[in-house]
Amino acid sequence: DRPKLFMISQNESMWASIAFCLAVIINLLVVLFYPFGDSIGDLSPKLSVIVWTTMGMSLLMILKMPQPRGYMAFAASTVVRLVYSIGLISTLWLLGALQLLNKIIFLVGFLGNRGIFYKERIRTSDTVHLTVLLKQREFLYHIGYLIVCCMGMFVHEFFYSVLLLDIVFREETLLNVIRSVTKNGRSILLTAVLAIILVYMFSIIGYLMFQDDFLMNVEKAAENTKTPASLGAGAAATVGGVLSTVGSVASKNQLASAARPDDNTAPTIKPSARSFDSFFGKIYSGVRTPDKKCNTPGEASDVAGFSQLEIDTNEREGKERSCDTLLMCIVTALNQGVRNGGGLGDVLRYPSSKEPLYAARVVYDLLYFFVVIIIVLNLIFGVIIDTFADLRSEKTTREEILKNTCFICGKCVVEIRVGFIVLCY
């Protein structure tokens, strides 16, 4: 008694396909034309004739013999014609409105197939079914899809990129790839925690013994010649923060120079938290002594355990110390050590074989490589690969059962063909 609702609910898969095609078209426009200018120019007469011809031929193909190719050609030619006729922004708004309307229609069909619009259910005010529906992940997914469509229309066009993730929901193979990570998420998480603990322990050893070897090659960003007035709000705030930092550093330098004595008396540097001479003096005699007297005024800034001259030399060579604090060591070991195929030894300073800690450094690099890179990371990859293989075998078994087993009696096709083939089929 509800033909419109029946038509909408019957074509639920068609509305889903239309939503995905609209998402692809919208993102193609964003990729090709962003940032959007005032005008994209006019379409040449030859191209305009080609577009109109394609629209006409694809429309005739749809009317005579409907095919997916005809629909795709008609949609593509129509979008191109709209972009050069009403403008890019207006076309995006129109496509976004169609996407939003199509998703609303899809939700109506989705709810209709779940029995929400039955008259008996409305008369009795049965809210149990609605409560169960709200707990379903599929329904919440479509509600989130609708919200993202609204954000793409009214907030920013970049939100339309999230709609492309619908391909994971549509394809079972991609869904199994996601499930291979989430199904054994606890095992993967615990293994990752173990990896972080091991990296933390290696960072402590590197901070205590190989602190001077943590020299990273850096490339400073080019100075921006734009004025803060021409930048966005975020960029202006960043520039302001940089200028304030530079000003504070300059003021500290001025105070230090004002407090510097005029005579040649060398100041005494207080011991810093980085000094481990009292503990590691017997192991490594090459560690600097922060309590020593400065021979030149330029060494008066050696409050961190190394001279300002060495800092300037490293800056000129494009290197930067990355283990002056334990937190910096941990970040470096996680960021650089885990991402490099050879471990942390690939990014640290290459030591000379004549150095006293050369053997200890070799053992340190090899242990990091074998424990973190080979064992722990391969444990995580192995869990994901094994889970994906199990899901794929389950899918294959399910397809074989549906293909080779009778749905009524549950017997194999071979047994049915021998005996009751007439009764079962």
C-alpha positions in Angstrom: 0.0 0.0 0.0 3.1 2.3 -0.1 4.4 2.1 -3.7 6.9 5.0 -3.2 8.4 3.5 -0.1 8.5 0.1 -1.8 10.4 1.5 -4.8 12.9 3.3 -2.6 13.5 0.3 -0.4 13.8 -2.1 -3.3 16.6 0.0 -4.9 18.8 0.3 -1.8 21.9 -0.9 -3.6 21.3 1.5 -6.5 21.3 4.5 -4.1 24.5 3.3 -2.5 26.2 3.1 -5.9 25.0 6.6 -6.9 26.4 7.9 -3.6 29.8 6.4 -4.3 29.9 7.8 -7.9 28.9 11.3 -6.7 31.7 11.1 -4.1 34.2 10.2 -6.7 33.1 13.0 -9.1 33.2 15.6 -6.3 36.7 14.6 -5.2 37.9 14.7 -8.8 36.7 18.3 -9.1 38.5 19.2 -5.8 41.7 17.5 -7.0 41.7 19.2 -10.4 40.7 22.7 -9.5 41.6 23.4 -5.8 42.4 26.1 -4.8 39.3 27.5 -6.4 39.8 30.7 -8.3 37.3 33.3 -9.5 37.1 31.7 -13.0 38.4 28.7 -14.8 38.1 30.1 -18.2 35.8 29.2 -21.1 35.4 25.9 -22.9 36.6 26.0 -26.5 34.0 25.6 -29.2 35.4 22.3 -30.4 35.4 20.8 -26.9 31.9 22.2 -26.3 30.6 20.4 -29.3 32.3 17.2 -28.1 30.7 17.6 -24.7 27.2 18.2 -26.1 27.6 15.3 -28.5 28.6 13.0 -25.7 25.7 14.1 -23.6 23.2 13.4 -26.5 24.6 10.0 -27.4 24.9 8.8 -23.8 21.3 9.9 -23.2 20.1 8.0 -26.3 22.0 5.0 -25.1 20.3 5.2 -21.7 16.9 5.4 -23.2 17.4 2.6 -25.8 19.5 0.1 -23.8 20.5 1.2 -20.3 24.1 0.3 -19.5 26.4 1.5 -16.7 28.8 3.0 -19.3 26.0 5.1 -20.7 25.2 6.5 -17.2 28.9 7.2 -16.5 29.4 9.0 -19.8 26.2 11.1 -19.3 27.2 12.0 -15.8 30.8 13.0 -16.8 29.7 15.1 -19.7 27.0 16.8 -17.7 29.4 17.7 -14.9 31.9 19.2 -17.4 29.2 21.2 -19.0 28.0 22.5 -15.6 31.5 23.5 -14.5 32.0 25.7 -17.5 28.4 27.0 -17.5 27.4 27.8 -13.9 30.9 27.8 -12.4 32.9 25.4 -10.3 31.6 26.5 -6.8 28.0 26.2 -8.0 28.6 22.8 -9.5 30.1 21.6 -6.2 27.2 22.9 -4.3 24.8 21.2 -6.7 26.6 17.9 -6.5 26.8 18.2 -2.7 23.1 18.8 -2.5 22.4 15.8 -4.8 24.7 13.7 -2.6 22.9 14.8 0.6 19.4 14.1 -1.0 20.6 10.7 -2.3 21.8 9.7 1.2 18.5 10.8 2.8 16.7 8.6 0.2 19.0 5.7 1.0 18.4 6.0 4.7 14.6 6.0 4.1 15.0 2.8 2.1 17.4 1.4 4.7 14.8 2.0 7.5 12.0 0.7 5.3 13.8 -2.6 4.8 14.2 -2.9 8.6 10.4 -2.5 9.2 10.5 1.0 10.8 7.6 2.4 8.7 5.1 -0.5 9.4 1.7 0.9 10.4 1.3 -1.6 13.2 4.6 -0.6 14.7 3.7 3.1 14.5 0.3 2.5 16.1 1.6 0.6 19.0 4.6 3.0 19.5 7.0 0.2 19.6 10.4 1.8 20.4 12.3 -1.5 21.0 13.1 -1.9 17.3 14.4 1.6 17.1 16.6 1.0 20.1 18.1 -2.1 18.5 18.6 -0.2 15.2 20.5 2.6 16.9 22.9 0.1 18.3 23.8 -1.3 14.9 27.1 -0.3 13.4 25.7 -0.2 9.9 23.0 2.4 10.8 25.5 4.5 12.7 27.9 4.4 9.7 25.2 5.8 7.4 24.3 8.5 9.9 28.0 9.5 10.0 28.1 9.5 6.2 25.2 11.9 6.2 27.0 14.2 8.7 30.2 14.2 6.6 28.1 15.2 3.5 26.7 18.2 5.5 30.3 19.2 6.6 31.5 19.0 3.0 28.8 21.4 2.0 28.8 23.9 4.8 32.3 23.6 6.4 35.0 22.7 3.8 35.3 20.7 0.6 38.1 18.6 2.0 35.5 16.7 4.1 34.3 15.1 0.9 37.5 13.0 0.8 36.2 11.0 3.8 33.3 9.7 1.6 35.8 7.8 -0.5 36.3 5.4 2.4 32.9 4.0 1.6 34.8 1.6 -0.8 36.0 -0.3 2.3 32.4 -0.8 3.4 31.3 -1.9 -0.1 34.1 -4.4 -0.8 34.4 -7.4 1.4 38.1 -7.9 0.5 39.0 -4.4 1.8 36.8 -5.0 4.8 38.8 -8.1 5.6 42.0 -6.1 5.4 40.6 -3.8 8.1 39.4 -6.7 10.2 42.9 -8.3 10.1 44.1 -5.4 12.2 41.0 -4.9 14.4 40.2 -8.6 15.1 43.4 -9.2 17.1 43.8 -5.6 18.1 44.7 -6.5 21.7 47.6 -8.7 20.6 48.9 -6.0 18.3 48.5 -3.3 20.9 50.4 -5.3 23.6 53.2 -6.1 21.1 53.4 -2.4 20.3 53.6 -1.6 24.0 56.5 -4.0 24.3 58.2 -2.3 21.4 57.8 1.1 23.1 59.3 -0.3 26.3 62.3 -1.7 24.5 62.8 1.6 22.6 62.6 3.4 25.9 65.4 1.2 27.4 67.6 1.7 24.3 67.0 5.5 24.6 68.3 5.4 28.2 71.4 3.6 27.2 72.0 6.0 24.3 71.4 9.0 26.5 74.0 7.8 29.1 76.7 6.5 26.8 76.2 7.7 23.2 74.7 11.1 23.7 77.2 12.9 21.3 76.5 10.4 18.5 72.9 11.5 18.1 73.6 14.1 15.4 70.8 14.3 12.9 71.1 15.8 9.4 68.6 18.7 9.2 67.5 21.1 6.5 66.1 24.3 7.8 63.0 25.7 6.2 63.4 28.6 3.8 62.4 32.0 5.2 58.9 33.1 4.2 59.0 36.6 2.6 55.2 37.1 3.0 54.0 39.6 5.6 51.8 38.4 8.4 49.0 40.5 7.0 48.9 38.4 3.8 48.9 35.1 5.7 46.0 33.2 7.1 45.2 33.2 10.8 47.1 30.1 11.5 50.2 31.2 9.6 50.1 34.6 11.3 50.0 33.0 14.7 52.9 30.8 13.8 55.0 33.8 12.6 54.1 35.7 15.8 55.2 32.8 17.9 58.5 32.6 16.0 59.1 36.3 16.4 58.4 36.3 20.1 60.8 33.3 20.5 63.5 35.1 18.6 62.9 38.3 20.7 63.2 36.3 24.0 66.4 34.7 22.8 67.9 38.1 21.8 67.0 39.6 25.1 68.6 36.7 27.0 71.8 37.2 24.9 71.8 40.9 25.7 71.5 40.1 29.4 74.3 37.6 29.2 76.6 40.0 27.4 75.7 42.7 29.9 76.5 40.5 32.8 79.8 39.3 31.3 82.8 40.7 33.2 85.2 43.0 31.4 88.3 41.4 32.7 89.7 38.1 31.5 88.6 36.1 34.5 87.1 32.9 33.2 83.6 32.2 34.6 82.8 29.0 36.3 80.0 26.9 34.8 77.6 25.2 37.0 77.1 21.5 36.6 74.1 20.6 34.4 71.7 17.7 34.6 73.4 16.2 31.5 76.7 15.6 33.3 77.4 12.0 34.0 81.2 12.2 34.6 80.9 11.1 38.2 79.1 7.9 37.1 80.6 7.2 33.7 84.1 8.7 34.1 85.7 5.3 34.3 83.9 4.0 31.2 84.3 7.0 28.9 87.0 9.5 29.6 86.0 11.6 26.6 82.8 13.0 28.1 83.0 16.7 28.7 83.4 18.2 32.1 80.9 21.0 32.6 82.8 22.2 35.7 85.9 23.2 33.8 87.0 26.8 33.3 86.2 28.5 30.0 89.3 29.6 28.1 87.5 32.0 25.8 84.5 34.3 26.4 82.6 32.4 23.7 82.6 29.3 25.9 80.7 31.0 28.6 77.4 29.7 27.1 78.5 26.0 27.7 75.7 25.5 30.3 74.6 22.3 28.5 77.9 20.6 28.6 79.2 21.6 25.1 80.5 24.8 23.7 78.6 27.4 21.6 81.4 27.0 19.0 80.5 23.4 18.5 76.8 24.3 18.2 77.6 26.8 15.4 79.9 24.2 13.7 77.1 21.6 13.7 74.6 24.2 12.4 76.9 25.1 9.5 77.3 21.4 8.6 73.5 20.9 8.7 73.5 18.8 11.8 71.6 19.1 15.0 71.9 17.4 18.4 68.9 15.2 19.1 69.7 13.7 22.5 70.2 16.6 24.8 67.3 15.4 26.9 65.9 11.9 27.5 62.7 12.8 25.8 64.6 13.9 22.7 66.4 10.6 22.7 63.1 8.6 23.0 61.5 10.6 20.1 64.6 10.2 18.0 64.7 6.4 18.6 61.0 6.0 17.8 60.9 8.3 14.8 64.3 7.6 13.2 65.2 4.2 14.5 61.9 2.4 13.8 61.4 3.9 10.4 64.9 3.0 9.1 65.6 -0.5 7.8 68.9 -0.8 9.7 67.6 0.6 12.9 69.0 3.4 15.0 72.6 2.8 13.7 71.7 4.2 10.3 71.0 7.7 11.6 73.6 8.1 14.3 77.1 9.3 13.8 79.4 6.8 12.3 82.1 6.2 15.0 85.8 5.6 14.4 87.3 2.2 15.2 89.9 4.0 17.4 87.3 5.4 19.7 87.1 3.8 23.2 83.3 3.0 22.9 83.5 1.6 19.4 82.8 -2.0 20.5 79.9 -0.9 22.7 78.4 1.2 19.9 78.5 -1.9 17.6 76.8 -4.0 20.1 74.2 -1.2 20.7 73.4 -0.9 17.0 73.1 -4.6 16.5 70.9 -5.2 19.5 68.5 -2.5 18.4 68.4 -3.9 14.9 67.8 -7.5 15.9 65.4 -6.9 18.9 63.3 -4.0 17.7 63.4 -4.2 13.9 63.6 -7.9 13.2 61.8 -9.5 16.2 59.2 -7.0 17.5 58.1 -5.5 14.2 57.9 -8.9 12.5 55.7 -10.1 15.4 53.2 -7.3 14.7 53.3 -8.0 10.9 52.9 -11.7 11.5 49.8 -11.3 13.6 48.2 -9.1 10.9 49.1 -11.5 8.0 47.9 -14.6 9.9 44.6 -12.9 10.7 44.1 -11.9 7.1 44.9 -15.4 5.9 42.3 -16.8 8.4 39.6 -14.4 7.2 40.4 -15.2 3.6 40.1 -19.0 4.2 36.8 -18.4 6.0 35.4 -16.5 3.1 36.5 -19.2 0.6 34.9 -21.9 2.8 31.7 -20.0 3.0 31.5 -19.5 -0.8 32.2 -23.2 -1.4 29.4 -24.2 1.0 26.9 -21.8 -0.7 28.0 -23.1 -4.1 28.2 -26.9 -3.5 25.6 -27.5 -0.8 21.8 -27.7 -1.0 20.1 -24.8 0.8 17.1 -27.0 1.8 18.5 -30.3 2.9 22.2 -29.4 3.5 23.5 -32.3 1.5 26.3 -32.1 -1.0 25.5 -31.7 -4.7 27.1 -35.1 -5.5 24.8 -36.9 -3.1 21.7 -35.1 -4.5 22.6 -36.0 -8.1 22.9 -39.6 -7.2 19.6 -39.9 -5.4 17.0 -37.1 -4.8 17.9 -34.7 -7.6 14.2 -34.3 -8.5 13.0 -33.6 -5.0 15.7 -31.1 -4.1 15.8 -29.2 -7.3 
